[in-house]
Amino acid sequence: MPERRRTALVDGQRVGVEEITVELEVVTPILGGGTKTRDVDEVDIIRVPTIRGHLRFWWRALYGQNYDSPRALYAAEKRLWGGTTDGDDESGGRSLVEVTVSVDKQRAAAVDESQIQAYGTDATPGAYA
């Protein structure tokens, strides 16, 4: 596996990368899914793009007030989270935030004893990760 980035290119400058590791315990069921309809993905139980999307949403919700205009917020968001180029603008690029997911397979395989039903009693078995 390639070594993680120790620096990142930000506005043409190399800057150090800070690594933050968190361990989270899910307290409500996560509706899992894979590429095949109604089939649980055994490899990517929790997908990185989904987590990145949630983090991006909350970053915008928490820090949006610090910007004078939607355009300024968009520019800052794009610098941090990455984005596509805007026509002649070469400002697109990778996200500075790198997310990885490690799932405790033993805990993930545990039987959900809750009484939560996705769509009634005929719900897809194993729909929750």
Backbone as XML, in Angstrom:
<?xml version="1.0"?>
<chain id="A" units="angstrom">
  <residue number="1" name="MET">
    <atom name="N" x="0.848" y="-1.173" z="0.000"/>
    <atom name="CA" x="0.000" y="0.000" z="0.000"/>
    <atom name="C" x="0.898" y="1.242" z="0.000"/>
  </residue>
  <residue number="2" name="PRO">
    <atom name="N" x="0.588" y="2.240" z="-0.818"/>
    <atom name="CA" x="1.428" y="3.444" z="-0.860"/>
    <atom name="C" x="1.391" y="4.201" z="0.460"/>
  </residue>
  <residue number="3" name="GLU">
    <atom name="N" x="2.497" y="4.873" z="0.750"/>
    <atom name="CA" x="2.571" y="5.668" z="1.976"/>
    <atom name="C" x="1.656" y="6.876" z="1.849"/>
  </residue>
  <residue number="4" name="ARG">
    <atom name="N" x="1.059" y="7.262" z="2.963"/>
    <atom name="CA" x="0.157" y="8.416" z="2.961"/>
    <atom name="C" x="0.930" y="9.693" z="2.688"/>
  </residue>
  <residue number="5" name="ARG">
    <atom name="N" x="0.226" y="10.666" z="2.150"/>
    <atom name="CA" x="0.834" y="11.965" z="1.875"/>
    <atom name="C" x="1.255" y="12.639" z="3.174"/>
  </residue>
  <residue number="6" name="ARG">
    <atom name="N" x="2.457" y="13.197" z="3.204"/>
    <atom name="CA" x="2.928" y="13.938" z="4.370"/>
    <atom name="C" x="2.820" y="15.437" z="4.130"/>
  </residue>
  <residue number="7" name="THR">
    <atom name="N" x="2.666" y="15.816" z="2.861"/>
    <atom name="CA" x="2.463" y="17.216" z="2.510"/>
    <atom name="C" x="1.363" y="17.290" z="1.466"/>
  </residue>
  <residue number="8" name="ALA">
    <atom name="N" x="0.814" y="18.470" z="1.311"/>
    <atom name="CA" x="-0.211" y="18.695" z="0.294"/>
    <atom name="C" x="0.103" y="20.005" z="-0.408"/>
  </residue>
  <residue number="9" name="LEU">
    <atom name="N" x="-0.310" y="20.118" z="-1.633"/>
    <atom name="CA" x="-0.118" y="21.337" z="-2.407"/>
    <atom name="C" x="-1.354" y="22.216" z="-2.225"/>
  </residue>
  <residue number="10" name="VAL">
    <atom name="N" x="-1.173" y="23.362" z="-1.571"/>
    <atom name="CA" x="-2.270" y="24.292" z="-1.309"/>
    <atom name="C" x="-1.898" y="25.633" z="-1.902"/>
  </residue>
  <residue number="11" name="ASP">
    <atom name="N" x="-2.686" y="26.085" z="-2.872"/>
    <atom name="CA" x="-2.420" y="27.363" z="-3.538"/>
    <atom name="C" x="-0.976" y="27.463" z="-4.005"/>
  </residue>
  <residue number="12" name="GLY">
    <atom name="N" x="-0.456" y="26.367" z="-4.557"/>
    <atom name="CA" x="0.899" y="26.359" z="-5.099"/>
    <atom name="C" x="1.995" y="26.196" z="-4.059"/>
  </residue>
  <residue number="13" name="GLN">
    <atom name="N" x="1.645" y="26.060" z="-2.794"/>
    <atom name="CA" x="2.625" y="25.913" z="-1.716"/>
    <atom name="C" x="2.495" y="24.528" z="-1.079"/>
  </residue>
  <residue number="14" name="ARG">
    <atom name="N" x="3.641" y="23.934" z="-0.724"/>
    <atom name="CA" x="3.622" y="22.660" z="-0.003"/>
    <atom name="C" x="3.398" y="22.935" z="1.478"/>
  </residue>
  <residue number="15" name="VAL">
    <atom name="N" x="2.416" y="22.269" z="2.056"/>
    <atom name="CA" x="2.133" y="22.431" z="3.482"/>
    <atom name="C" x="2.075" y="21.057" z="4.135"/>
  </residue>
  <residue number="16" name="GLY">
    <atom name="N" x="2.364" y="21.015" z="5.430"/>
    <atom name="CA" x="2.312" y="19.759" z="6.167"/>
    <atom name="C" x="0.889" y="19.257" z="6.305"/>
  </residue>
  <residue number="17" name="VAL">
    <atom name="N" x="0.760" y="17.959" z="6.436"/>
    <atom name="CA" x="-0.546" y="17.332" z="6.578"/>
    <atom name="C" x="-0.719" y="16.883" z="8.026"/>
  </residue>
  <residue number="18" name="GLU">
    <atom name="N" x="-1.842" y="17.222" z="8.612"/>
    <atom name="CA" x="-2.161" y="16.803" z="9.973"/>
    <atom name="C" x="-3.065" y="15.587" z="9.895"/>
  </residue>
  <residue number="19" name="GLU">
    <atom name="N" x="-2.753" y="14.579" z="10.693"/>
    <atom name="CA" x="-3.579" y="13.375" z="10.707"/>
    <atom name="C" x="-4.396" y="13.344" z="11.990"/>
  </residue>
  <residue number="20" name="ILE">
    <atom name="N" x="-5.682" y="13.134" z="11.832"/>
    <atom name="CA" x="-6.591" y="13.031" z="12.968"/>
    <atom name="C" x="-7.284" y="11.678" z="12.860"/>
  </residue>
  <residue number="21" name="THR">
    <atom name="N" x="-7.200" y="10.891" z="13.906"/>
    <atom name="CA" x="-7.840" y="9.584" z="13.918"/>
    <atom name="C" x="-8.958" y="9.601" z="14.949"/>
  </residue>
  <residue number="22" name="VAL">
    <atom name="N" x="-10.131" y="9.174" z="14.534"/>
    <atom name="CA" x="-11.264" y="9.100" z="15.457"/>
    <atom name="C" x="-11.873" y="7.706" z="15.387"/>
  </residue>
  <residue number="23" name="GLU">
    <atom name="N" x="-12.354" y="7.245" z="16.522"/>
    <atom name="CA" x="-13.081" y="5.983" z="16.568"/>
    <atom name="C" x="-14.523" y="6.322" z="16.906"/>
  </residue>
  <residue number="24" name="LEU">
    <atom name="N" x="-15.421" y="5.899" z="16.049"/>
    <atom name="CA" x="-16.832" y="6.227" z="16.223"/>
    <atom name="C" x="-17.633" y="4.955" z="16.437"/>
  </residue>
  <residue number="25" name="GLU">
    <atom name="N" x="-18.619" y="5.048" z="17.296"/>
    <atom name="CA" x="-19.551" y="3.947" z="17.475"/>
    <atom name="C" x="-20.908" y="4.420" z="16.989"/>
  </residue>
  <residue number="26" name="VAL">
    <atom name="N" x="-21.483" y="3.673" z="16.104"/>
    <atom name="CA" x="-22.781" y="4.024" z="15.543"/>
    <atom name="C" x="-23.856" y="3.633" z="16.544"/>
  </residue>
  <residue number="27" name="VAL">
    <atom name="N" x="-24.738" y="4.569" z="16.853"/>
    <atom name="CA" x="-25.790" y="4.298" z="17.834"/>
    <atom name="C" x="-27.155" y="4.091" z="17.186"/>
  </residue>
  <residue number="28" name="THR">
    <atom name="N" x="-27.242" y="4.331" z="15.904"/>
    <atom name="CA" x="-28.465" y="4.044" z="15.160"/>
    <atom name="C" x="-28.067" y="3.222" z="13.945"/>
  </residue>
  <residue number="29" name="PRO">
    <atom name="N" x="-28.955" y="2.415" z="13.424"/>
    <atom name="CA" x="-28.605" y="1.587" z="12.268"/>
    <atom name="C" x="-28.191" y="2.436" z="11.064"/>
  </residue>
  <residue number="30" name="ILE">
    <atom name="N" x="-27.256" y="1.904" z="10.311"/>
    <atom name="CA" x="-26.839" y="2.541" z="9.062"/>
    <atom name="C" x="-27.388" y="1.683" z="7.933"/>
  </residue>
  <residue number="31" name="LEU">
    <atom name="N" x="-28.171" y="2.303" z="7.080"/>
    <atom name="CA" x="-28.727" y="1.569" z="5.955"/>
    <atom name="C" x="-27.614" y="1.337" z="4.947"/>
  </residue>
  <residue number="32" name="GLY">
    <atom name="N" x="-27.189" y="0.091" z="4.817"/>
    <atom name="CA" x="-26.081" y="-0.241" z="3.920"/>
    <atom name="C" x="-26.590" y="-0.650" z="2.559"/>
  </residue>
  <residue number="33" name="GLY">
    <atom name="N" x="-25.706" y="-0.684" z="1.626"/>
    <atom name="CA" x="-26.090" y="-1.095" z="0.288"/>
    <atom name="C" x="-24.871" y="-1.268" z="-0.581"/>
  </residue>
  <residue number="34" name="GLY">
    <atom name="N" x="-25.040" y="-1.936" z="-1.656"/>
    <atom name="CA" x="-23.932" y="-2.173" z="-2.560"/>
    <atom name="C" x="-24.320" y="-1.841" z="-3.979"/>
  </residue>
  <residue number="35" name="THR">
    <atom name="N" x="-23.540" y="-2.358" z="-4.900"/>
    <atom name="CA" x="-23.795" y="-2.085" z="-6.310"/>
    <atom name="C" x="-24.975" y="-2.901" z="-6.830"/>
  </residue>
  <residue number="36" name="LYS">
    <atom name="N" x="-25.264" y="-4.010" z="-6.179"/>
    <atom name="CA" x="-26.388" y="-4.846" z="-6.567"/>
    <atom name="C" x="-27.590" y="-4.479" z="-5.694"/>
  </residue>
  <residue number="37" name="THR">
    <atom name="N" x="-28.710" y="-4.209" z="-6.323"/>
    <atom name="CA" x="-29.908" y="-3.789" z="-5.610"/>
    <atom name="C" x="-30.290" y="-4.786" z="-4.526"/>
  </residue>
  <residue number="38" name="ARG">
    <atom name="N" x="-30.613" y="-4.257" z="-3.351"/>
    <atom name="CA" x="-31.062" y="-5.027" z="-2.193"/>
    <atom name="C" x="-30.028" y="-6.045" z="-1.713"/>
  </residue>
  <residue number="39" name="ASP">
    <atom name="N" x="-28.749" y="-5.750" z="-1.939"/>
    <atom name="CA" x="-27.676" y="-6.632" z="-1.507"/>
    <atom name="C" x="-26.677" y="-5.809" z="-0.697"/>
  </residue>
  <residue number="40" name="VAL">
    <atom name="N" x="-26.336" y="-6.289" z="0.491"/>
    <atom name="CA" x="-25.399" y="-5.572" z="1.344"/>
    <atom name="C" x="-23.989" y="-5.722" z="0.786"/>
  </residue>
  <residue number="41" name="ASP">
    <atom name="N" x="-23.269" y="-4.626" z="0.713"/>
    <atom name="CA" x="-21.885" y="-4.636" z="0.246"/>
    <atom name="C" x="-21.006" y="-5.078" z="1.406"/>
  </residue>
  <residue number="42" name="GLU">
    <atom name="N" x="-20.411" y="-6.239" z="1.304"/>
    <atom name="CA" x="-19.594" y="-6.784" z="2.390"/>
    <atom name="C" x="-18.232" y="-6.095" z="2.493"/>
  </residue>
  <residue number="43" name="VAL">
    <atom name="N" x="-17.788" y="-5.434" z="1.437"/>
    <atom name="CA" x="-16.478" y="-4.777" z="1.445"/>
    <atom name="C" x="-16.595" y="-3.352" z="1.962"/>
  </residue>
  <residue number="44" name="ASP">
    <atom name="N" x="-17.441" y="-2.557" z="1.342"/>
    <atom name="CA" x="-17.617" y="-1.158" z="1.734"/>
    <atom name="C" x="-18.932" y="-0.996" z="2.481"/>
  </residue>
  <residue number="45" name="ILE">
    <atom name="N" x="-18.953" y="-1.463" z="3.720"/>
    <atom name="CA" x="-20.171" y="-1.350" z="4.519"/>
    <atom name="C" x="-20.519" y="0.121" z="4.703"/>
  </residue>
  <residue number="46" name="ILE">
    <atom name="N" x="-19.496" y="0.911" z="4.982"/>
    <atom name="CA" x="-19.653" y="2.359" z="5.100"/>
    <atom name="C" x="-18.725" y="2.971" z="4.060"/>
  </residue>
  <residue number="47" name="ARG">
    <atom name="N" x="-19.269" y="3.692" z="3.099"/>
    <atom name="CA" x="-18.487" y="4.205" z="1.980"/>
    <atom name="C" x="-17.831" y="5.542" z="2.310"/>
  </residue>
  <residue number="48" name="VAL">
    <atom name="N" x="-16.568" y="5.679" z="1.891"/>
    <atom name="CA" x="-15.797" y="6.907" z="2.115"/>
    <atom name="C" x="-16.479" y="8.129" z="1.496"/>
  </residue>
  <residue number="49" name="PRO">
    <atom name="N" x="-16.982" y="8.068" z="0.249"/>
    <atom name="CA" x="-17.634" y="9.258" z="-0.310"/>
    <atom name="C" x="-18.828" y="9.734" z="0.525"/>
  </residue>
  <residue number="50" name="THR">
    <atom name="N" x="-19.526" y="8.813" z="1.159"/>
    <atom name="CA" x="-20.653" y="9.192" z="2.006"/>
    <atom name="C" x="-20.173" y="9.967" z="3.225"/>
  </residue>
  <residue number="51" name="ILE">
    <atom name="N" x="-19.124" y="9.475" z="3.862"/>
    <atom name="CA" x="-18.574" y="10.168" z="5.032"/>
    <atom name="C" x="-18.038" y="11.531" z="4.626"/>
  </residue>
  <residue number="52" name="ARG">
    <atom name="N" x="-17.303" y="11.582" z="3.512"/>
    <atom name="CA" x="-16.768" y="12.860" z="3.033"/>
    <atom name="C" x="-17.914" y="13.844" z="2.762"/>
  </residue>
  <residue number="53" name="GLY">
    <atom name="N" x="-19.000" y="13.370" z="2.196"/>
    <atom name="CA" x="-20.153" y="14.231" z="1.936"/>
    <atom name="C" x="-20.759" y="14.789" z="3.209"/>
  </residue>
  <residue number="54" name="HIS">
    <atom name="N" x="-20.853" y="13.941" z="4.238"/>
    <atom name="CA" x="-21.381" y="14.415" z="5.525"/>
    <atom name="C" x="-20.440" y="15.429" z="6.163"/>
  </residue>
  <residue number="55" name="LEU">
    <atom name="N" x="-19.142" y="15.166" z="6.123"/>
    <atom name="CA" x="-18.171" y="16.112" z="6.685"/>
    <atom name="C" x="-18.220" y="17.444" z="5.945"/>
  </residue>
  <residue number="56" name="ARG">
    <atom name="N" x="-18.343" y="17.372" z="4.629"/>
    <atom name="CA" x="-18.406" y="18.597" z="3.824"/>
    <atom name="C" x="-19.659" y="19.401" z="4.175"/>
  </residue>
  <residue number="57" name="PHE">
    <atom name="N" x="-20.781" y="18.713" z="4.313"/>
    <atom name="CA" x="-22.029" y="19.378" z="4.684"/>
    <atom name="C" x="-21.875" y="20.099" z="6.017"/>
  </residue>
  <residue number="58" name="TRP">
    <atom name="N" x="-21.337" y="19.403" z="7.025"/>
    <atom name="CA" x="-21.206" y="20.003" z="8.351"/>
    <atom name="C" x="-20.165" y="21.109" z="8.369"/>
  </residue>
  <residue number="59" name="TRP">
    <atom name="N" x="-19.106" y="20.987" z="7.563"/>
    <atom name="CA" x="-18.138" y="22.086" z="7.455"/>
    <atom name="C" x="-18.855" y="23.335" z="6.942"/>
  </residue>
  <residue number="60" name="ARG">
    <atom name="N" x="-19.648" y="23.156" z="5.903"/>
    <atom name="CA" x="-20.386" y="24.286" z="5.323"/>
    <atom name="C" x="-21.365" y="24.878" z="6.343"/>
  </residue>
  <residue number="61" name="ALA">
    <atom name="N" x="-22.062" y="24.018" z="7.084"/>
    <atom name="CA" x="-23.030" y="24.485" z="8.078"/>
    <atom name="C" x="-22.349" y="25.245" z="9.219"/>
  </residue>
  <residue number="62" name="LEU">
    <atom name="N" x="-21.179" y="24.782" z="9.631"/>
    <atom name="CA" x="-20.495" y="25.395" z="10.769"/>
    <atom name="C" x="-19.666" y="26.619" z="10.401"/>
  </residue>
  <residue number="63" name="TYR">
    <atom name="N" x="-19.056" y="26.617" z="9.217"/>
    <atom name="CA" x="-18.140" y="27.699" z="8.854"/>
    <atom name="C" x="-18.689" y="28.657" z="7.814"/>
  </residue>
  <residue number="64" name="GLY">
    <atom name="N" x="-19.855" y="28.386" z="7.271"/>
    <atom name="CA" x="-20.431" y="29.241" z="6.240"/>
    <atom name="C" x="-20.618" y="30.677" z="6.672"/>
  </residue>
  <residue number="65" name="GLN">
    <atom name="N" x="-20.885" y="30.878" z="7.948"/>
    <atom name="CA" x="-21.110" y="32.231" z="8.468"/>
    <atom name="C" x="-19.859" y="33.100" z="8.422"/>
  </residue>
  <residue number="66" name="ASN">
    <atom name="N" x="-18.692" y="32.494" z="8.255"/>
    <atom name="CA" x="-17.434" y="33.248" z="8.251"/>
    <atom name="C" x="-17.128" y="33.906" z="6.910"/>
  </residue>
  <residue number="67" name="TYR">
    <atom name="N" x="-17.960" y="33.691" z="5.914"/>
    <atom name="CA" x="-17.687" y="34.207" z="4.572"/>
    <atom name="C" x="-18.723" y="35.256" z="4.190"/>
  </residue>
  <residue number="68" name="ASP">
    <atom name="N" x="-18.250" y="36.282" z="3.478"/>
    <atom name="CA" x="-19.099" y="37.420" z="3.125"/>
    <atom name="C" x="-20.103" y="37.124" z="2.021"/>
  </residue>
  <residue number="69" name="SER">
    <atom name="N" x="-19.805" y="36.115" z="1.208"/>
    <atom name="CA" x="-20.685" y="35.838" z="0.075"/>
    <atom name="C" x="-20.680" y="34.339" z="-0.218"/>
  </residue>
  <residue number="70" name="PRO">
    <atom name="N" x="-21.695" y="33.870" z="-0.904"/>
    <atom name="CA" x="-21.709" y="32.467" z="-1.314"/>
    <atom name="C" x="-20.500" y="32.118" z="-2.185"/>
  </residue>
  <residue number="71" name="ARG">
    <atom name="N" x="-20.058" y="33.072" z="-3.003"/>
    <atom name="CA" x="-18.899" y="32.837" z="-3.875"/>
    <atom name="C" x="-17.631" y="32.599" z="-3.045"/>
  </residue>
  <residue number="72" name="ALA">
    <atom name="N" x="-17.442" y="33.390" z="-1.978"/>
    <atom name="CA" x="-16.275" y="33.220" z="-1.103"/>
    <atom name="C" x="-16.349" y="31.885" z="-0.359"/>
  </residue>
  <residue number="73" name="LEU">
    <atom name="N" x="-17.544" y="31.523" z="0.092"/>
    <atom name="CA" x="-17.736" y="30.233" z="0.758"/>
    <atom name="C" x="-17.410" y="29.101" z="-0.200"/>
  </residue>
  <residue number="74" name="TYR">
    <atom name="N" x="-17.893" y="29.200" z="-1.421"/>
    <atom name="CA" x="-17.644" y="28.173" z="-2.432"/>
    <atom name="C" x="-16.151" y="28.025" z="-2.705"/>
  </residue>
  <residue number="75" name="ALA">
    <atom name="N" x="-15.440" y="29.142" z="-2.807"/>
    <atom name="CA" x="-13.998" y="29.099" z="-3.077"/>
    <atom name="C" x="-13.256" y="28.409" z="-1.932"/>
  </residue>
  <residue number="76" name="ALA">
    <atom name="N" x="-13.608" y="28.743" z="-0.693"/>
    <atom name="CA" x="-12.955" y="28.123" z="0.463"/>
    <atom name="C" x="-13.300" y="26.640" z="0.549"/>
  </residue>
  <residue number="77" name="GLU">
    <atom name="N" x="-14.552" y="26.324" z="0.298"/>
    <atom name="CA" x="-14.995" y="24.929" z="0.325"/>
    <atom name="C" x="-14.258" y="24.115" z="-0.731"/>
  </residue>
  <residue number="78" name="LYS">
    <atom name="N" x="-14.108" y="24.685" z="-1.898"/>
    <atom name="CA" x="-13.440" y="24.001" z="-3.000"/>
    <atom name="C" x="-11.954" y="23.780" z="-2.704"/>
  </residue>
  <residue number="79" name="ARG">
    <atom name="N" x="-11.313" y="24.768" z="-2.048"/>
    <atom name="CA" x="-9.901" y="24.607" z="-1.672"/>
    <atom name="C" x="-9.724" y="23.447" z="-0.702"/>
  </residue>
  <residue number="80" name="LEU">
    <atom name="N" x="-10.640" y="23.317" z="0.248"/>
    <atom name="CA" x="-10.519" y="22.280" z="1.267"/>
    <atom name="C" x="-10.999" y="20.919" z="0.780"/>
  </residue>
  <residue number="81" name="TRP">
    <atom name="N" x="-12.174" y="20.891" z="0.158"/>
    <atom name="CA" x="-12.819" y="19.627" z="-0.184"/>
    <atom name="C" x="-12.606" y="19.192" z="-1.627"/>
  </residue>
  <residue number="82" name="GLY">
    <atom name="N" x="-11.974" y="20.045" z="-2.437"/>
    <atom name="CA" x="-11.745" y="19.700" z="-3.835"/>
    <atom name="C" x="-12.948" y="20.040" z="-4.694"/>
  </residue>
  <residue number="83" name="GLY">
    <atom name="N" x="-12.762" y="19.950" z="-5.989"/>
    <atom name="CA" x="-13.853" y="20.255" z="-6.900"/>
    <atom name="C" x="-13.381" y="20.179" z="-8.338"/>
  </residue>
  <residue number="84" name="THR">
    <atom name="N" x="-14.288" y="20.453" z="-9.238"/>
    <atom name="CA" x="-13.966" y="20.433" z="-10.656"/>
    <atom name="C" x="-13.540" y="21.822" z="-11.101"/>
  </residue>
  <residue number="85" name="THR">
    <atom name="N" x="-12.924" y="21.898" z="-12.271"/>
    <atom name="CA" x="-12.547" y="23.208" z="-12.799"/>
    <atom name="C" x="-13.783" y="23.917" z="-13.317"/>
  </residue>
  <residue number="86" name="ASP">
    <atom name="N" x="-13.744" y="25.231" z="-13.289"/>
    <atom name="CA" x="-14.861" y="26.046" z="-13.760"/>
    <atom name="C" x="-14.487" y="26.690" z="-15.089"/>
  </residue>
  <residue number="87" name="GLY">
    <atom name="N" x="-14.659" y="25.945" z="-16.166"/>
    <atom name="CA" x="-14.344" y="26.490" z="-17.485"/>
    <atom name="C" x="-12.869" y="26.807" z="-17.625"/>
  </residue>
  <residue number="88" name="ASP">
    <atom name="N" x="-12.538" y="28.100" z="-17.757"/>
    <atom name="CA" x="-11.148" y="28.515" z="-17.914"/>
    <atom name="C" x="-10.390" y="28.513" z="-16.589"/>
  </residue>
  <residue number="89" name="ASP">
    <atom name="N" x="-11.117" y="28.458" z="-15.492"/>
    <atom name="CA" x="-10.509" y="28.484" z="-14.162"/>
    <atom name="C" x="-9.819" y="27.147" z="-13.888"/>
  </residue>
  <residue number="90" name="GLU">
    <atom name="N" x="-8.582" y="27.188" z="-13.453"/>
    <atom name="CA" x="-7.829" y="25.971" z="-13.166"/>
    <atom name="C" x="-7.835" y="25.641" z="-11.674"/>
  </residue>
  <residue number="91" name="SER">
    <atom name="N" x="-8.870" y="26.058" z="-10.968"/>
    <atom name="CA" x="-8.873" y="25.924" z="-9.514"/>
    <atom name="C" x="-9.389" y="24.577" z="-9.008"/>
  </residue>
  <residue number="92" name="GLY">
    <atom name="N" x="-9.719" y="23.664" z="-9.880"/>
    <atom name="CA" x="-10.209" y="22.371" z="-9.431"/>
    <atom name="C" x="-9.080" y="21.532" z="-8.869"/>
  </residue>
  <residue number="93" name="GLY">
    <atom name="N" x="-9.425" y="20.429" z="-8.253"/>
    <atom name="CA" x="-8.380" y="19.552" z="-7.753"/>
    <atom name="C" x="-8.863" y="18.636" z="-6.656"/>
  </residue>
  <residue number="94" name="ARG">
    <atom name="N" x="-7.889" y="17.893" z="-6.117"/>
    <atom name="CA" x="-8.169" y="16.930" z="-5.060"/>
    <atom name="C" x="-8.541" y="17.613" z="-3.762"/>
  </residue>
  <residue number="95" name="SER">
    <atom name="N" x="-9.238" y="16.870" z="-2.961"/>
    <atom name="CA" x="-9.567" y="17.332" z="-1.615"/>
    <atom name="C" x="-8.323" y="17.280" z="-0.742"/>
  </residue>
  <residue number="96" name="LEU">
    <atom name="N" x="-8.200" y="18.239" z="0.156"/>
    <atom name="CA" x="-7.124" y="18.197" z="1.137"/>
    <atom name="C" x="-7.461" y="17.234" z="2.268"/>
  </residue>
  <residue number="97" name="VAL">
    <atom name="N" x="-8.725" y="16.834" z="2.338"/>
    <atom name="CA" x="-9.178" y="15.931" z="3.392"/>
    <atom name="C" x="-9.171" y="14.508" z="2.840"/>
  </residue>
  <residue number="98" name="GLU">
    <atom name="N" x="-8.387" y="13.660" z="3.468"/>
    <atom name="CA" x="-8.321" y="12.259" z="3.063"/>
    <atom name="C" x="-9.042" y="11.435" z="4.120"/>
  </residue>
  <residue number="99" name="VAL">
    <atom name="N" x="-10.020" y="10.670" z="3.704"/>
    <atom name="CA" x="-10.830" y="9.887" z="4.639"/>
    <atom name="C" x="-10.609" y="8.408" z="4.356"/>
  </residue>
  <residue number="100" name="THR">
    <atom name="N" x="-10.384" y="7.643" z="5.409"/>
    <atom name="CA" x="-10.332" y="6.188" z="5.289"/>
    <atom name="C" x="-11.274" y="5.604" z="6.335"/>
  </residue>
  <residue number="101" name="VAL">
    <atom name="N" x="-11.789" y="4.424" z="6.050"/>
    <atom name="CA" x="-12.729" y="3.765" z="6.960"/>
    <atom name="C" x="-12.205" y="2.374" z="7.278"/>
  </residue>
  <residue number="102" name="SER">
    <atom name="N" x="-12.176" y="2.052" z="8.548"/>
    <atom name="CA" x="-11.865" y="0.696" z="8.997"/>
    <atom name="C" x="-13.061" y="0.224" z="9.811"/>
  </residue>
  <residue number="103" name="VAL">
    <atom name="N" x="-13.653" y="-0.876" z="9.399"/>
    <atom name="CA" x="-14.844" y="-1.392" z="10.077"/>
    <atom name="C" x="-14.441" y="-2.610" z="10.896"/>
  </residue>
  <residue number="104" name="ASP">
    <atom name="N" x="-14.868" y="-2.643" z="12.140"/>
    <atom name="CA" x="-14.659" y="-3.807" z="12.995"/>
    <atom name="C" x="-15.632" y="-4.881" z="12.510"/>
  </residue>
  <residue number="105" name="LYS">
    <atom name="N" x="-15.134" y="-5.810" z="11.711"/>
    <atom name="CA" x="-15.995" y="-6.812" z="11.063"/>
    <atom name="C" x="-16.765" y="-7.657" z="12.079"/>
  </residue>
  <residue number="106" name="GLN">
    <atom name="N" x="-16.144" y="-7.938" z="13.211"/>
    <atom name="CA" x="-16.815" y="-8.754" z="14.217"/>
    <atom name="C" x="-18.018" y="-8.014" z="14.797"/>
  </residue>
  <residue number="107" name="ARG">
    <atom name="N" x="-17.824" y="-6.737" z="15.101"/>
    <atom name="CA" x="-18.940" y="-5.960" z="15.641"/>
    <atom name="C" x="-19.987" y="-5.692" z="14.563"/>
  </residue>
  <residue number="108" name="ALA">
    <atom name="N" x="-19.543" y="-5.498" z="13.326"/>
    <atom name="CA" x="-20.481" y="-5.226" z="12.236"/>
    <atom name="C" x="-21.354" y="-6.442" z="11.939"/>
  </residue>
  <residue number="109" name="ALA">
    <atom name="N" x="-20.824" y="-7.637" z="12.203"/>
    <atom name="CA" x="-21.570" y="-8.865" z="11.927"/>
    <atom name="C" x="-22.541" y="-9.220" z="13.049"/>
  </residue>
  <residue number="110" name="ALA">
    <atom name="N" x="-22.472" y="-8.488" z="14.153"/>
    <atom name="CA" x="-23.357" y="-8.779" z="15.286"/>
    <atom name="C" x="-24.816" y="-8.591" z="14.874"/>
  </residue>
  <residue number="111" name="VAL">
    <atom name="N" x="-25.670" y="-9.396" z="15.436"/>
    <atom name="CA" x="-27.097" y="-9.334" z="15.122"/>
    <atom name="C" x="-27.701" y="-8.086" z="15.755"/>
  </residue>
  <residue number="112" name="ASP">
    <atom name="N" x="-28.466" y="-7.359" z="14.971"/>
    <atom name="CA" x="-29.153" y="-6.167" z="15.468"/>
    <atom name="C" x="-30.412" y="-6.617" z="16.197"/>
  </residue>
  <residue number="113" name="GLU">
    <atom name="N" x="-30.421" y="-6.423" z="17.506"/>
    <atom name="CA" x="-31.554" y="-6.859" z="18.326"/>
    <atom name="C" x="-32.646" y="-5.798" z="18.434"/>
  </residue>
  <residue number="114" name="SER">
    <atom name="N" x="-32.461" y="-4.654" z="17.797"/>
    <atom name="CA" x="-33.451" y="-3.587" z="17.908"/>
    <atom name="C" x="-34.737" y="-3.974" z="17.177"/>
  </residue>
  <residue number="115" name="GLN">
    <atom name="N" x="-35.785" y="-3.267" z="17.495"/>
    <atom name="CA" x="-37.084" y="-3.526" z="16.884"/>
    <atom name="C" x="-37.337" y="-2.618" z="15.681"/>
  </residue>
  <residue number="116" name="ILE">
    <atom name="N" x="-36.293" y="-1.981" z="15.179"/>
    <atom name="CA" x="-36.444" y="-1.074" z="14.041"/>
    <atom name="C" x="-36.724" y="-1.890" z="12.786"/>
  </residue>
  <residue number="117" name="GLN">
    <atom name="N" x="-37.743" y="-1.481" z="12.049"/>
    <atom name="CA" x="-38.077" y="-2.157" z="10.804"/>
    <atom name="C" x="-37.980" y="-1.142" z="9.680"/>
  </residue>
  <residue number="118" name="ALA">
    <atom name="N" x="-37.212" y="-1.484" z="8.659"/>
    <atom name="CA" x="-36.991" y="-0.544" z="7.570"/>
    <atom name="C" x="-38.298" y="-0.192" z="6.863"/>
  </residue>
  <residue number="119" name="TYR">
    <atom name="N" x="-39.016" y="-1.193" z="6.381"/>
    <atom name="CA" x="-40.255" y="-0.946" z="5.640"/>
    <atom name="C" x="-41.283" y="-2.005" z="5.990"/>
  </residue>
  <residue number="120" name="GLY">
    <atom name="N" x="-41.417" y="-2.309" z="7.261"/>
    <atom name="CA" x="-42.363" y="-3.334" z="7.670"/>
    <atom name="C" x="-41.680" y="-4.677" z="7.840"/>
  </residue>
  <residue number="121" name="THR">
    <atom name="N" x="-42.469" y="-5.698" z="8.037"/>
    <atom name="CA" x="-41.909" y="-7.014" z="8.345"/>
    <atom name="C" x="-41.284" y="-7.698" z="7.141"/>
  </residue>
  <residue number="122" name="ASP">
    <atom name="N" x="-41.573" y="-7.245" z="5.934"/>
    <atom name="CA" x="-41.014" y="-7.867" z="4.736"/>
    <atom name="C" x="-39.765" y="-7.147" z="4.236"/>
  </residue>
  <residue number="123" name="ALA">
    <atom name="N" x="-39.136" y="-6.356" z="5.086"/>
    <atom name="CA" x="-37.948" y="-5.599" z="4.676"/>
    <atom name="C" x="-36.825" y="-6.553" z="4.289"/>
  </residue>
  <residue number="124" name="THR">
    <atom name="N" x="-35.935" y="-6.063" z="3.490"/>
    <atom name="CA" x="-34.797" y="-6.854" z="3.038"/>
    <atom name="C" x="-33.946" y="-7.282" z="4.223"/>
  </residue>
  <residue number="125" name="PRO">
    <atom name="N" x="-33.718" y="-8.576" z="4.393"/>
    <atom name="CA" x="-32.859" y="-9.002" z="5.491"/>
    <atom name="C" x="-31.445" y="-8.461" z="5.280"/>
  </residue>
  <residue number="126" name="GLY">
    <atom name="N" x="-30.817" y="-8.046" z="6.354"/>
    <atom name="CA" x="-29.451" y="-7.541" z="6.249"/>
    <atom name="C" x="-29.358" y="-6.154" z="5.671"/>
  </residue>
  <residue number="127" name="ALA">
    <atom name="N" x="-30.477" y="-5.425" z="5.651"/>
    <atom name="CA" x="-30.451" y="-4.091" z="5.056"/>
    <atom name="C" x="-29.653" y="-3.113" z="5.885"/>
  </residue>
  <residue number="128" name="TYR">
    <atom name="N" x="-29.480" y="-3.415" z="7.154"/>
    <atom name="CA" x="-28.716" y="-2.526" z="8.017"/>
    <atom name="C" x="-27.301" y="-3.039" z="8.165"/>
  </residue>
  <residue number="129" name="ALA">
    <atom name="N" x="-26.345" y="-2.133" z="8.108"/>
    <atom name="CA" x="-24.946" y="-2.510" z="8.307"/>
    <atom name="C" x="-24.623" y="-2.388" z="9.776"/>
  </residue>
</chain>
